Amino acid sequence: MTELRTTGPRPYTLLSCGISLDGYLDDASEQRLLLSNDADFDRVDAVRAGSDAILVGAATVRNDDPRLQVRSADRVRTRLEQGLPAQPAKVTVTNRAKLDPEARFFAGTAPKLVYCASDTTDMAAGELGDRAEVVDAGRPVELAWVTADLHRRGVRRLMVEGGGEVLTQLLTQGLADELHLVVAPIFVGDREATRFVGPGPFPFSGGNRAGLVETRQIGDVVLLRYALSERFSKTAWR
């Protein structure tokens, strides 16, 4: 299915990422660059625990092999006491459908959704088997439709953890409500590395400035929290 499809309501969407002082998400080495610290990783875990689903791009699944799960046993227990699944759903989007079925994304009991380009859906379904639900999301994948589909599935709080292409699309298409940007005290300085965002028609440019609602020092990093839409709420996350 390649035609532009109707969308609808979308979840409250929070973007979460860490960057270097020169604006990179990672370096160009084979090892993942850790930009944060234990205290901030715990903060991110709390945000995950308040989410219905966590979304990353396929490149993040391939390059970082994230688990995308709540680590704290107390937070898992609280979710269960609230009548929620133990873990948020895991979501990825891909135009190429080049995903390893053994990636940690596909581990665990949380529901997994893979939104694919129309012409790769059958291939992805065959390769991933029963590890995830594969969904036709158009060609190219339309994030407005993806977020609306997540809302139809009951996702009301969506956390997005990268990568740069997904963050760029959500920001330029006005599909984000809140940004948690953690700045680490290092420089990457490598033009081959992944930048926070790429070029595009961002709504916050020139005289239109995003609303800074919080700054917080967490050890040697700084959290900058921005309101990106009129739907921003300090209480959107539990």
N, C-alpha and C positions, 0 to 999 in steps of 0.2 A: 504494500500500500504506500503510494508515494505522494498522493495529493495532500494539500494542506488541510488539516482536519480541525474541527472545532475543539476548543479547549474547555474552559470552565474554571471554577474556583481552584485555587492552588493552596498548598500548605504554607504556614508561616515558615519562612526559609532563612536559616542562619548559615552564613559562610564562616568557616573556621580554618585558619592557616597560620603558619609561622614563616617569617621571611628573614633574610639577612639584612644588614644595614644598606646594602646596595640593591635590595629588592628581588632576591632570588629565593625560590622555594627549595632548591637543592643545588648541589654542585654536579659536575659531569662525570663523577667517578661511579664505579659499580656499587659502592657502599652508600647506603642511605645517610645523608647528612642530618644529624640530630640538632635541630635548631633551638630546642627548648630544654627544660630541666624537669626533675621529678615532680616538683610542686605544680608546675604548669600542666604536666601530663595528667596529674590528678584532677585539676580543674577541667581539662578536656573530657576526662572520664565522667565527671558530673554532668557535663553538657550532653554527652552521649546518653547517659541514663535518663535524661529528660526528653529524649527524642523518640519519635515513632519509627523513623528510618534514617539511615546514614547513606549518603550518596557520594561516590567518587567516580572519576573517569576511568576508562579502561587502561590508560597509560599508567595511572597510579596503581591499579591492580597488578600490572605487569612489572613495574619498576620497583615499587615499595613493598609489595606483597603484604598489605595490611590485614590485620584480623578484623578490625572494625567491630569490636565488641566491648561491652562494659566489663571492666576488670574487677571492680570492687564487689566482693560478695555481699556487703551490706546494701549496696545500691541495687544489686540484682534482687535481693530479698525484698527491698522496698517496692520495686516494680511489681513483683508477684503479689505483694500485699494489696497493691492498688488495682489488682485485676488485669495487669498488663503482661504481655509475654516477657520472659526472662531477659531477652535481648531485643534491641531494635532490629527491624528488617534491614538487610543490606541491599544496596541498589548500585548498579553501574550502567553506564551508557557507552555504546561503541558503534562506530561506523564500519569497522573492519572485522569485528567478532573474533579477534585473535586473543583468546583467553585460555589459560592453562586450567583444566578441570581440577588439578591438584593444588591450585593457589589457595592460600589461607582464607581468601574471600569466601570460598565455597565450603569452608569447614563450619562446624557448629550447627545448632538447632534453629537458628534464626531463619526466617524466610529470606530467600535470595531472588532478586529480580534483575534480569539482564535485558535492557532496552537496546534493541539492535536496529540497524538500517534494514529496510525492507528486503533487499536482495541478499542479505546474509542470515536472515532469521532461521531458515530451514537448516543451514549448515551449523549454526550455533546450537540449535535445539538437538541436532544429532550428536554434536561433540560433548555437550554438557549433560546430556541424558537427564537423569532425575535430580541433578545437583542444584538446579535453579529453574525458575519459570522464565522462559524467553518470550519477549514481547516485541511485536513489530511497532517501531516508533517512527516510521517514515524514512525517506532518503532525501537529504541527510536527517539524522535524528533530530527531532524538534523538541527542545527542552521545555517549551511552553506546554506542549502536549504531554510530555513525560510528567511534569509536575501536576498537571490536572488529573492525569490518570492515577498518580499516587494519592491525590485527594479523594478520588472516587473509591480507592481501596481502603480508605480510613486513615490515611496519614495526615495528621494535622500539624505536626512539628517535624520539619525536615532539616537535618544537619548535613552540610556539604563540606567535605574535607579535601577538595581538590580534584584534579590538578588545575594547572594554569588555564588550559583551554576551556574547561567546564566553568571555572570561576569567571573567565572573560565573558563567556556567553550569558551566564546568569546576570552578571552586572550590566552588560550592554543592553540586554533585553528587558531590564526592569523586573527581574524575577526574584530579587533578593530583598529581604526586609531588615537584615541585621548582619554586621560584619564583626568578627572577633579576629583581630590582626595582632599577632605576637611578633615583636621585633627582637631579634637576637643580636648580641654585640660582636658580630663577625662580618667580614666581607668575603664574598665568593670570588668575584672578579674574573669570571670565566664566561665568555660569550656563548659557549656551547651549553651552558647550564640553563635550567628552566626558570623563567621569570614568573613573578607573581601573576601578572596578567599580560596579554598581548595587546596590540593596537585595536581600537574599535571606538564606536560612538558612545562613550560613557555618559550617563546622565549627569554625573557630578564632574563638571569641568568648567573652566572659566570662572564666572561669578556664582555658579551653582555649587555650593559646598555641602558635603555630607555632614550630618550632625554628629559631633563627637559627644558621647554621653558618659564615657568613663575612661579613666586612665588608671592603671594599677601596676605597680612594680611587683614582680614575682621573682624573687632572687635576682638573677642577672638579666632577666628579660622584662619587657614591658608589654602589657596588654592594652591595646587601643580598641575600644568598643564604639562602633558607629551605627547610627540609625540610618537606614537606607530607603525607608518608605514610610508612608503615613500609618501603616499598620504596626510600626515598631512599638513594642511593649516591653517594659522592664520585667514584667511578670509572665512573658510568653513561655519561659522555660521554668519547669518546676525547680 
